Amino acid sequence: MARVRLSVAERREELLRAAIEQIQARGIAAVRIADVASALGVSNALVLYHFSTKEKLVAAAFTYAAEDDLAHLRKLLGRRTTALRRLRSAVRWYAPTGQAKGWRLWIEGWAAALREPALQDVTRDLDRQWKAAIAEVVAEGVASGEFRCPDPAGTALRLTALLDGLAVQMTSYAGAVSRARAQEWVDEALARELGLKPEALTGPER
């Protein structure tokens, strides 16, 4: 059966999604242009037409994944509710115990970024935007009197470090930390940063 003809933008998105899946399955070092092409039933030449090298394909795939994650984060933080509820939703989504997927992808990216400047730019930009978005909502909550936090930027950095560290442990070492215990630690950390009791975070989501 003939393949549906896609626009340039649609084809690029299809290739990027396939690249992300192959990176998650094989790792950055092992994945090849041929793997991405085979997954979609297209030629290597078609992949190379859109992305002239594997390095450019990988960097573009991570950029695509980062933009998707940031869009969802902004959606959670932009809800019409209290700053505390927005922060709780965002942190629980991002945590390895929540709905965020692709932690294996990002661990691969962090490792490869040590040697690949293009990937380092992508991961650094995602990290910067995540922290800035969290710090902004923390500052909103402080201004409205919901909670106390003398250093929103520091809070964002510490929360990110905790979540990233838990993700590495839970993704790399099955059973190292239970989901329930990790969630407990995340809630305790957020409450502590905001000068609240942990019970303030245990109510139902709204």
N, C-alpha and C positions, 0 to 999 in steps of 0.2 A: 504494500500500500504506500502510495506517495506521501512524503512528509509534508506537513502544512508549511507554507512559506511564511517565515517570520520576518518582522522588521529588524533592522540592525539593533535597535535597543532591546527588543524581545530576545533576539539571538544571544546578545551579550549577557543578558540576565540568565538565560537558560544555561549558558556555559559557566557562569559564575556559581550558580547553584550546584551544578555538577562538580565543579572544582572543589567546593566546600565539602561536599559529600565524600569525594575521593580523598581529600586531605584528612578528614576525620577517620576514614577507614584505613588508610595506608600510611599516613604521616607525610610531612612535607618532603623529607629527604627521598622517600621512595616513590612518591606520586610522579607520574609522567604525563606529558601531553597526550600520549596514546591512551592512557587510562580515562581521561576526561572525554576524549573523542569516542572511545568505545562505549562508554556509559550512555552516550546519546545516539550512537549509531551514525556518527558523522566522521568525516575525514580529519586527519591530523592537520591538513592544510587549512581547513576551515577554522580550527582553533587558532592556528598561527596567524591567520588573516586578521583576527580580532585582537589577539595578544601575541606579539611577535616572539616572546620568549616565555619559558616556564616561570621565570622570576616575575615578569610583569603580570602573568595570569594569577600567580599566588598573591601578589600584593593587591591586585584588584579584587580578588576574592575576599581577602581580609577586610578591605575597605567596604565592600558590599555588606559583609556580616556586621561590621562595626556600625554602619549607618542604620541597619535594621535594628540592632540592639538599642542604639541611641533614640531611635524613633519610638520604640516601645517604652523606654525609660521616660521620655518626655511626656508620653501619653499618660503614664501613671502619675507623674509629678504635676501634670496640668489639670487633674481632676478638681471638681468644685467641692472640696471638702477640707477638713483641717490639715494643717501642715503635718501633724503627727501621723494621721492616717495615710497621707501621701508618702511620707518617709517609710512607714512600716510596709506599705504595699511594694514600694520600690526595692527595699532591702530584702524582703522575703522573696520577691521575684528573682533578684540577682543572685541570691544565695544558692549554693549547690543543693539545698533542700527544696528549692522552689521550682517554678515553671521554666526558668531560663535554661535553654539547651545549648549544646556546643562547647561545654567546658574543655573537652578534649581538644577541640579546635584551637581555643585560646591558649592552652598550655603549650601546644605545638608552636603557636605563633610567638609566644614569649621566648621559647628556646631558640627558634630560628632568628628572632630579631637581634640576638647577640652578634650575629654574623651578617645579617641582611639589613642595610640602612633603610631600604624602602619599607620593610616590615616594621622596623623600629619606629619609623615615623607614624605608621598606622596605629600601632599599639599605644604609643605615647599620646597620640591625639585622642584616642578613645578614652584612655585613662584620665586625661586632662578634662575632657568634656563631662565625663561621669562625675568626677569630683566637684567640678564647678556647678553642675546641676543640683547635686545633693547639698552643697554648701549654700546655694541660693535659697532652697526651701527651708533649711535650718535657720537661716537668717530671717526668713519670713515668720517662722514660728516664734523666734525670739522677739521680733518687733511687735507681734500680736499678743505677747504675753502667755503663750501656750506652755513654754518651757524656758529653761535657762541654758545658755551655751556661750561661753566667752570667746570661743574660737571655732566658728563654723567650718573654716577651711581645714583646720586640724582634725575636727571631727570627721569630715569627709575622707581625709587621708587615712585615719585610723580604721574607720569602718571598711574602707576598700581593702586595706592590708589584711584585715581579719577575714573578709569574704574570699579574697583571692587565695589566702593561705589555706582556708578550709577546703576550697575547691581543689587545690593541688592534692591535699591529703585524701579527700574522698574519691577523687577521680583516679589517682595513681595507686592508692592502697585500699582496696575494697575492705570494708569493715573497720578501718582505722578509727573512724568516728561515726557513731550512729546518726541518722537523720534527726532524731528527736533531740539528742544532745547538742548537735550543731545548731539547731533552731533555738534551743535554750540559750546557748552562748551568744548568738546573734541578737536575740531580744534583750538579753542582759546588757550587752555592749551598747545597743542603741539607747536603752533606758538610762544607763550610766552617763552617756555622753550628753543627754538632754536634761539631766538632773531630775529624772522621774523614777518612780518605783516600777519594777518589772511588770507588776500587775496592770499598769497602764497600757501595755502592749498586748495583753492576752485576750482582749475582748474580740468579738466578731468583726470581720472586715466589713466596711461599708462603701 
